[in-house]
Every structure is written in C-alpha cells, then in structure tokens.
Amino acid sequence: MTEAQTCDGLLVVDKPNGPTSHDIVVSVRRALHLRKIGHLGTLDPLATGVLPLVIGRATRLASLFAGATKQYDAVIRLGVTTDTGDITGTVTGGSAEELTTRCEAPLPTPATVEAVASSFVGTYLQRPPEISAKKVGGIRAYKLARAHRPTRLKPVPVTLEALTVLSNKGLQFRCRVVCSSGFYIRALARDLGEALGCGGCLETLRRERHGPFELADAVPLIRIVEGGVGIASDVIPIDALLPEVPGVVVDDQGAWRAAHGNLLERNEVLPHTRDAEVLPNEGNVRILNRRGNLLAIGECLASGALHPKIVLV
C-alpha cells in the first residue's frame, strides 16, 4: 500500500503492555507504509486494550472523537504509592507487605473500600498525575518531572459515570470504570488510596471501550505488524464513521461545492434527505454524494446554509 493508495478510515488496535501510544502509531505506519496515521487518545505504556487509530483522510475527523466516553477494567493496588501513580513507578510510600504487618494501620475492610470508591462517582475536580501529558507553560508535565522539576497540576473537571466492583481481595481492588475524556485512572487510584489512608497506585489497566469502539473491534498489534497491508480489511471505512451524525445527500453541483469548501444552500440537498429530522437547524451533518461517499462534515448555519467545515476530498 502506498501513500497514493491510502486506506482512509479507522483501525482499532488492541494495544499490548509496554509500548507508548506513539510507539503503536509508528509500528502501524511502518506496517501499512503510510505516514498519515494518528491515535484518538493516549494510553499509558502500562495499559492495554482499545486504541483507535485514524488513517489517511480520516485524521481530519480526530477532533470529532475528542469527547468520547471511555470504559476500563482497572486493578488498584492499595498500600503503595509511586511517583507515576502506577506500579511501574518509583515507590514513594508504604508497601503492601509493610501495611499488613503494622497494627497501628489496619487494613481497610472490603466494605470500606467499596463505599469510598463509590463516593467518587459523579462530576468533580480531579488533579492529574504529575507525570502526565498535560502541558505546563507549553511543556509536557512528564518532561518537567524527568528534568527534576515536577509541578503540581491544577485540578480539572471530570466525570466518573459508573464504577462497578469486579473483585475486592486484600489490597487488590478491581473495578470497571466508565468515565469522561480527560479522566485519569492513575489519579483515581491515588485519590482512593489517600481517602482510605493507606495509599494506592494503579496495577493494571485495560481499556475496553473508546466511544463506539470496543475490544470486539480491536486487532492485535502483532497481527498488524505481521500482516502489513493485508489487514486493510480490518479498517473501518471513512464513509462508515460517525453514523450518529445526521447525513444528507447532495446533488452533483452540491458535491462539487462541498469539495471546495463552499457554502451549500438547502435546495442542493436531494429531496429525500430534506426531512427536518435528517437535516437539523443546527449542529453537524455528514455531507454525502449520490454514491454515499463522505465528502465533508458540515455545520448547519442559522441562515439555512450548510458550511463544509471539515472537507475530506
């Protein structure tokens, strides 16, 4: 597959433990012989699971997935704190072994752990981990930390939509988390440990869902690396993306205008797609040609015109 024969769409990778999200992008670029590939949301090296990659022209749609809800299977180790907030970091306080032998600091009961964990459900201000991709003065926080200039980041609003207990044995607390974009599971582990008075860090993390994309859609990285261009059939075509966004079909003149970023009048939308429920008065729409190919993402203006704000052809 060459750049001229680019495969436009989205590929869901089942990320393995170890590499960064950027490492995954580099590996897939090499396997597919393509440059225009990006991911829709960072997964820590420790984490595994759903990592959607946009390919070719679909990279222009990345911003439309920015607010996607995520779902994770997380194991939190209580009794240990680290500088990264996960088990791969340098221990900064306690250890599970020490905690179990200290009479003055009894283990939190399973009921207490579950009750405190459930109290985090809702919308609140969460302080991101000091080692994260958040920027401070234009510099990534993890770069400052590596330069021995760690910064305490400002809390940001996040939402924990649901927390389901999967197992709760000793100091190992496993849960399924559904959360907003920008939510840090490492910060949840840290905050849960602080609230329980014993400390905590993230031990394992698997992303099960990113927006509409699930593990069932994911392709193991090794299959992509070994299969190369042969995995093109696993790519979700660009024309099939964003099905939740209303679609309108335009005539040939409208297709030409959309391809050039020109405003479209509603009379250029074919009659069978002019229904008010399909063509809203505001918000985004997918602009399609007669063959169903996605030409652009348009914005419905108050004047009644359509503005192709993301042109894909």
C-alpha positions, 0 to 999 in steps of 0.5 A: 500500500502506498501513500497514493493508495491510502486506506482512509478510515479507522483501525482499532488496535488492541494495544499490548503492555509496554509500548507508548501510544506513539510507539503503536502509531509508528509500528502501524505506519511502518506496517501499512507504509503510510505516514498519515496515521494518528491515535484518538487518545493516549494510553499509558505504556502500562495499559492495554486494550482499545486504541483507535487509530485514524488513517489517511483522510480520516485524521481530519475527523480526530477532533470529532472523537475528542469527547468520547466516553471511555470504559476500563477494567482497572486493578488498584493496588492499595498500600503503595504509592509511586511517583507515576501513580502506577506500579511501574513507578518509583515507590514513594510510600508504604508497601503492601507487605509493610501495611499488613504487618503494622497494627497501628494501620489496619487494613481497610475492610472490603466494605470500606473500600467499596463505599469510598470508591463509590463516593467518587462517582459523579462530576468533580475536580480531579488533579492529574498525575504529575507525570502526565501529558498535560502541558505546563507553560507549553511543556509536557508535565512528564518532561518537567518531572524527568528534568527534576522539576515536577509541578503540581497540576491544577485540578480539572473537571471530570466525570466518573459515570459508573464504577462497578466492583469486579473483585475486592481481595486484600489490597487488590481492588478491581473495578470497571470504570466508565468515565469522561475524556480527560479522566485519569485512572492513575489519579483515581487510584491515588485519590482512593488510596489517600481517602482510605489512608493507606495509599494506592497506585494503579496495577493494571489497566485495560481499556475496553471501550473508546466511544463506539469502539470496543475490544470486539473491534480491536486487532492485535498489534502483532497481527498488524505488524505481521500482516502489513497491508493485508489487514486493510480489511480490518479498517473501518471505512471513512464513509462508515464513521460517525453514523450518529451524525445526521447525513444528507445527500447532495446533488452533483453541483452540491458535491462539487461545492462541498469539495471546495469548501463552499457554502451549500444552500438547502435546495442542493440537498436531494429531496429525500434527505430534506426531512427536518429530522435528517437535516437539523437547524443546527449542529453537524451533518455528514455531507454525502454524494449520490454514491454515499461517499463522505465528502465533508462534515458540515455545520448547519448555519442559522441562515439555512446554509450548510458550511463544509467545515471539515472537507475530506476530498 
